[in-house]
């Protein structure tokens, strides 16, 4: 099994996680529900955030499926399980105990549910599951989903790794020989959108979160398969990347029209899932296609550094945003100043903590930091 890293995928992973930081800062300023809100919201933030929200997480699960291909390498099921446990579960448990608690504390302070100090609140953090209780994984919900997906699919992945010319892979390769056939892969994504979404709202709780679980499960599986077929995937998405931009602009425009101007008619309800899935798919193709074309350059020091830093920054960033936001959410400051404060503080503190924790073996384990290769 080929295990050479794809630099374009590492760059895209870094950029998508970087986008996540800005997205979560944006959540402070819009009317949508979040852990802490600014004293004034701004509708102008919403359309750009809706744009990235259509494909940001789906792309991240595709990238994670691709990364699983490299993580699996020539491992047995047991060694792969240990690797996934160390890489996903240890940072999750540490994060829930140490990183997420301040977020919940700030939420309770703002809502008036507690007036204790953080140390006084902390024993109560373990009382019940969020939102009725306090104990939560908040933004770290991504990790248990990845862990469960890896366990469920690892026998399939190992079989495909050991049998690259099996019937399924031959059929998949034949599909990619005609790039436009990639759009057939959107059909399975319509199943959760049409059947599950109306009955299972997004909770990120893993249990009974069937719409979210199924959608990202499919995308995670796709990511592994895309890398498994080799150069055919890169060639196909590079050929489609310009067409997909055009389709994406049309579908996102249609999405905005339906959101703001569409009446709640049967026609709109029927059309909406198809627009959502097509829009999501073409932007994933666009990002991966341009990344494959322009980001698969020689590995350099910046890529090595950021590839090591991105996971700890993901674990840390939202807690830093929420804490800093607490000190400015009721201040009469210009939105640009507040946004700049949050960006500078989040990135600065995150990188400072990363520089500290990467130097000790225990903190490297807790934050899932890999050695530079």
N, C-alpha and C positions, 0 to 999 in steps of 0.2 A: 504494500500500500504506500503510495507516494505521500510523504509528510512534509514536503517543503512548504514553508509559509508563503501565502499570497500577500504581498505588501499592500495591494489595493484594498483587500478586505480588512487589514489592520487599520489602514487610514480611514476607511469608511466607519469602522467600529469606533474609532476615536472621535470622528466628526459627529456621529450620531449621539454618542454619550455627551459630547460637548453641547450639542443642540439641546439635549435633555436639561442641562443646567439652565440655559436661557429660557427654556419652556417653563420650568418650575419657577423661575423668577417672574415670568410673565403671569403665572397663575396668581401671584400676589395682587396683580393689578386689574384682573378681569372679574366679571360678576359671577363666574362659575364657582361652585363650592370648592374650598380648599382649606388648609389647616389654619391659616391666618390671612386676613384680608387687609389691604390698604384702606385708609379712611375715605378714599375716593376711587371709584373704578373707572376704567376707560374702555369704551367699546371699540376704539381703534386698534387695540391689541388683539381683538378676537379673530378677525379674518386671517391674519398671518398665522396665528396659533392653530386655527382650524385647518389651515393648509398643511402644516407639518404633522398635525395630529392624525391625519388620514393615513400616513405611511410610516411615521417615525417608529412606533412600536412593532408593527408588522415587519419592517426591514430589520429591526434589531433581532427578532426571533429567527429570521432567515439567516442573518450573519452568525447567530449563535449555533444554528444547525451546521453551518459551514465550519465554524470553529470546533464543533464536536468531531467532525471528520479528522481534524488534526490531533485533537486530544485523544481520540480512540487509537490512532496509529496502529501498532501491532499488539495492543494490550489484550489480555484476557478479560472476561466479564468481571472477575474479582478485582483485578488491578484497575480497571476502568471505574468500577464502583468506588474504590478507595480514592482515586484521583478526583472524582466528582464530589465525594464527601468532603474532601479537604478543600476543594476549590469553591464549593457552593454552600455546604451546610455549616461548616465552621464559621465563615464570615456572616452567614445568616444568623446563627445563634448569638454570636458576639454582637452583631449589629442590633438585634432585638433587645438584648440586655443593656447595652451601653450607648448605642448611637441613636436609637429611635426614642428612647425615654425622654430626652429633653424636648423633642417635638410635641409629644403628648402633654408634657408639663406646660409648655407655652399655650397650647390649645385650651387647657383647663384654666390657666390664668386669664386668658382673654375672655373666655365665656363666664368667668366668675365662679367656676366650679370648685376652685381651690384658692387659698391665699397662703398656703404653706410655702416655705423655701423648697428648692429642688430636693434637698436631702430629706426634708420632711415629707415630700410627695412621693419620693422614690419607692418606699415599701408598698404604697398603694398602686404603683404602676403594674404590679403583678396581680391585681384584683380584677379578674374577668377579662374577656376578650373585647377588644375595640370593635365597634364604637360605644356599645353600652358600658363596657369596662374600659380598661386602659392599655392592656398588653397588646402589642401590635407589631407587624413587620413593615407597615407603612410603605415607603417607596421600595423597600427590599423585596416586595412580593415577586418580582422577576426571578429571584433565585430559587424558591421552592418549585415554581413552575418548570424551570430548566432542569432541576434535579429529577422531578417526576418524569418529565419527557425523556430524559436520558435513560432512566431505568426501564421505562416501558419499551422504548425503541432500540435499546442496545442489542438485544438478540437479532433484530432485523438488520441493524447496521453492521453487526459482526458478520452476518450471513452475506450481505452485499459486499462487504470488504473481502471476504474469502471467495466469493463467486461473482467477480465483476462482469462476467459474460452470461449471467443468468437471464432467463426470459424477460423478467421485469426490466433489467438494465438495458437489454437490447432494444426493447420497445421504447424506453425512455430516450435512448440515443437516437433512434429513428425519428422521434418527435422533434428533437432539437436540430435535426438536419434542415428543417423548414422553420425558420425563426418565428413566423407568424403563428405556427401551431402552439407556441408557448401560451397563447391566450386560452387554450383549452384547459390549462392548469387553473384558471380562475373559476371553473365550474364547481369543483369541490368546495371552494370558499363561499359559494352561494348557499351551501347547506346550512352552516351555522347562522348566516345572515338572515335567511328566510325562515328557518324552522326554529332555531334556538333563541335568537335575540329577542323576539317578542315576549318570551316567557322567562328568560334568565338574564336579568340586568347585570351589568358589570359590577362585581364586588371585589375582585382580586383576593378573595378569601380561600381560593383553591377548592374548597368544598362547595358543591352546588353552584359553582361559577361556570356552568356548562358552555355558555356561548363563548366566553373568553378562552376557556381551556381548550375547546375544540378548534377555534380559529387559529390560535397560536401553535397548537399541536401540529396542524397541517403545515403551517409556514416553517416551523422548525424542521419537520421531515423534508420539506422541499429544499431547505438549505443544505442538508447533508447530501441529498441526491444531486443537486446542482454541481457541487464540487466533485462528487464521485464520477461524473461523466467526463471530467477533464476539460480539454480545450474547446469542445463543442459548445459548452455553456458560455464561455467568454466570447466566442465568435458570434453566437446567436444574439446576445444582449447588446453587443457593439453594433450589430446591424440594425437593431430595433431602437437604439437610444434616441435618435432624432424624431422618429415617428412617435415614440412614446411621450416625448415632451408635448408634441402637438395634441395628442389625444388627452394627455393629462390636463392641459390648459382648458380644453373643452369640457372635460368631465368635472373639474373642480368648479368651473363657472356654473355648470348645471347644478352642482351640489349647492352652491351659494344661493342660486335662484330658488331652488326647492326649499332651502332653510328659511329664507327671508320673505319669499313671495309666494311660495307654493301653498295652495289651500289644502286642507287635510282631506283630500279626496281619495277615492280608491285608486285612481290612476297614479297619483303622487306616491301613495304608500307602496304601490307595486313597482314603480320605477326606481324609487330611492335605493333599495338594496343593490340593484344592478349598477347604479351610478357609483355607489360606495365601493363595491368590489373592483370595478374596472379602474376607478381612480387610484385606489390603493395599489393595484397590480402594475399600472403603467409607471407610477412614480418609483416603485421598487426597481423596475427594469431600467428606468432612467438613471437613477443613482448608481446602480451596479454597472450599467453599461458605460457611463462616463468614467466611473472609477476604474473599470477594467482597462479602459483606453488610456487614461492619463495618470493614474495613481500607482500603477504596478511598476514603480521605478526601483532603483537600487536601494537597498536597506541602508538607512543612515542613522546617525546618533539621535536626531530628533524623534524619529519613529520608534527607536528602541526605548527611549526615555518615556515618551507619551504612552506607548503600549503597556509599559509597566505601571504607569501612574493612573491610567484611566479607571481601573477597577476600584482602587481606594477612593478616587475622587467621586465615583458613583456612590459608594457607600456613605461618604461624608457629606456630600454637597447639600442635600435637602435639610439636614439638621442645622447646618450653618446658615442657610437661607432663612429658616424659620426663626432662629435665635436673633440674627441681625435684624430681621423684619420686625421683631417684637419691639425693638428700641426706636423704630422710625414709623411704625404703622399709623400712629396718631399725630405725627408731626406735620406741620403745614409747610412741607417742602415741595419743590417742583418735582414732577414725576421723573424727569430726566435725571435729577440729582439722586432721587431714591433708587432708580434703576442702576445708576453708576455705582452707588454705594454697595448695593447687593452684588453686582458683578465683581467689583474689585475685592470686596471682603470674602466672597465665596471662593473665588479662584485663589486669592492670596493665602487664605487660611488653609484651604484644602491642600495646596502644594506645599505649604510649610509643614503640615502634619505628615504628608507623604514623605517629605525629606527626612523626618524624624523616624517614622515607623519602618521605613525600608532598611534601616541600619541595624535592626535587632531581629533575631530569628523568630522570637515569639510573636512580635507584632506583624512580621511578614506573614506568618501563618494566619493570624486573626484577620488580616486584611486581604488574604488571598494573593499576595504578591509573588509572582514568579521570578526566577532568576533571569537576568538578561542573557540571551543566546547570541 
